[in-house]
Amino acid sequence: MEVLRASHDAVVLACGATQWRDLPIPGRALKGIHQAMQYLPPANRVQHGDMDESPIDVNGKHVVIIGGGDTGADCLGTAHRQGAASVTQLEIMPMPAAARNAKANPWPQFAMVYKVTAAHEEGGERLYSVITEEFLGDEDGNLRALRLSEVERIDGQFVKVEGTEREIPADFVFLALGFTGPEKGSWLDEMELDYDERGNVARDDQYMTNQPGVFVAGDMGRGQSLIVWAIAEGRAAAAGVDEYLMGETRLPAPIPPTARPLM
């Protein structure tokens, strides 16, 4: 990185937010528990013909996905295509309503409603308001099941509902719990960058970090988000770089780094 900075007047970091969130509960070291992004890329490469087979194949196995977002839905669809015996997706939040609440969730806010994606149309079961308390294994260290409980939200906290514990079979578990910013260490630490309260690389109104001439755009500074935000940030960061180098810019800056979706 020192060589890169010495040979360039400005550097834009756009390396994503790939530090995944884990679930450190009893049994986490059992064989068969994987992060979603350990599962999805190889499966995609098989479909594109870049690999003959995926190192994680769930054909004929019971699959549990922890996390109810888009990444979890991708895992669900992939498991079906590989021929899983069953697929269950767990979500700690309550099941969303079927229709938008016009007062609490008016347009143009993102609609907080129950979604059925193309992957969900293929099958599987979704369980809401549950937490995983323990992964259970066999005598050889292989995952065989997980123990979960129902929860209810009280004063903003998830509280376990006593008497609701149960086991569900699981040969594979995929963790789709989101991300916590860019992966720390290596060259990122060497640059001595500042981070915000969410663990993303901090930047000013021009997308520049605390290091002069070093800019950041996309998920690395925003956090896990959608490609449309990355595109807008890339253009805005380019305007910031142009102004830094030239003293002024005529490039458009679509959004400030503080812009967020309407919620």
Secondary structure, DSSP 8 states (H G I E B T S, - for coil): -HHHHHT-S-EEE------B-----TTTTSBTEEEHHHHHHHHHHHHTTS-SS-SS--TT-EEEEE--SHHHHHHHHHHHHTT-SEEEEEESS---BSS--TTTS-TTS---B----TTGGG--EEEESEEEEEEEE-TTSBEEEEEEEEEEEETTEEEE-TT--EEEE-SEEEE---B-SS--SHHHHHTT--B-TTSSB---TTSB-SSTTEEE-THHHH-S--HHHHHHHHHHHHHHHHHHHHS---S-----TT-----
